[in-house]
Amino acid sequence: MINMMLANLYKKAGQERSSVTSYKEVLRQCPLALDAILGLLSLSVKGAEVASMTINIIQSIPNLDWLSVWIKAYAFVHTGDNTRAINTICSLEKKSLLRDNVDLLGSLADLYFRAGDNKNSILKFEQAQMLDPYLIKGMDVYGYLLAREGRLEDVENLGCRLFNISDQHAEPWVVSGCHSFYSKRYSRALYLGAKAIQLNSNSVQALLLKGAALRNMGRVQEAIIHFREAIRLAPCRLDCYEGLIECYLASNSIREAMVMANNVYKTLGANAQTLTLLATVCLEDPVTQEKAKTLLDKALTQRPDYIKAVVKKAELLSREQKYEDGIALLRNALANQSDCVLHRILGDFLVAVNEYQEAMDQYSIALSLDPNDQKSLEGMQKMEKEESPTDATQEEDVDDMEGSGEEGDLEGSDSEAAQWADQEQWFGMQ
């Protein structure tokens, strides 16, 4: 017990060598101390070395063969190899002994989140929550994902439930902060993020929340400090680097953003996420537009459903006015998933090619997924103000045939405007 406490304290103080020594002493005395195994793996000790310290106990106790696979899985987790970690944990989760294990489901949810697969991440968090209604660990990430999808009522309910369990953990404060952030109440999000950090200074999600709030409030340099601290605590989490790069781009520090994106690309490997992140920075400089296109094509070859890559490729096609190509890209991406941003961008592209009715349908779908999506609402309103030429011609024909009907037409127009005003007010209340 004392060695375990020492190991954790050394780790928190940044004394990694002393922490490793203490964790190894814990394992020598108790080879099944899973927290000590995770501690060593988090400090970059090789999985094979950790496994060698438990091999004797695995061979001597029946039904313990899963432990070596478990160590292998979390070794992948701590080296940032999300795909192999997911596959290994899925194989463990299928074993009857570990089926419906809340810790494994939570780890899977977090790995899917890191891999950019938000749909499966939410699904696994929901499964874990159903098995353990008092679960707090990981709920800050779950709340963040729900908020990103526009499910603010679910986020609010989750926050209330977590506060009823305990207000001495960072997670309830982060969840409430996410609700405030996506409701554009950045000052409140900043306060809630700061409160979460007071309770747990190692809460990566709290640091990201506070950093994002500071960035959106224009306090970019303060935001950068928080994103850097998040990177120090979670060097394998891409969203930490994304937040820092967004700060660099917001302050027009394109060179710093490019250096960071290249470092991430080299450190975490050439996957769809790192390729897209590097392409995002390349899009900011006209000189590197072609490189951005190549990177995005590679990302979409690896993962055609990766939403961030689809959005950036659509942005590039929009700049080149290749609207038909953009429509084809977005339709393909939406074939097996539904996403507010993709539906909205498809609506924008359809407007560009004069497909007004279908564009209106896409904006409506986007708003059904996220009633707070202001850009979709603006797209609908713009289409209402700028009537299509066909509608204008029809009105002229009616005027010619019924000269006395002019007043009635104005009344109809006023009624329609009032209807849209009511709809705008309704969306604004959400």
HULIN-V322102 format. One record per helix or strand of 3 or more residues. SS is the DSSP state (H for helix, E for strand). FROM is the first residue (numbers start at 0). LEN is the number of residues. If there is no record, write none. Layout:
# HULIN-V322102
[[SS,FROM,LEN] [SS,FROM,LEN]]
This chain:
# HULIN-V322102
[[H,1,11] [H,15,14] [H,33,9] [H,46,6] [H,54,6] [H,65,13] [H,81,12] [H,101,13] [H,117,14] [H,138,10] [H,151,14] [H,169,12] [H,185,14] [H,203,13] [H,219,14] [H,237,13] [H,253,15] [H,271,11] [H,285,17] [H,306,13] [H,322,12] [H,339,13] [H,355,14] [H,373,12] [H,388,13] [H,402,27]]
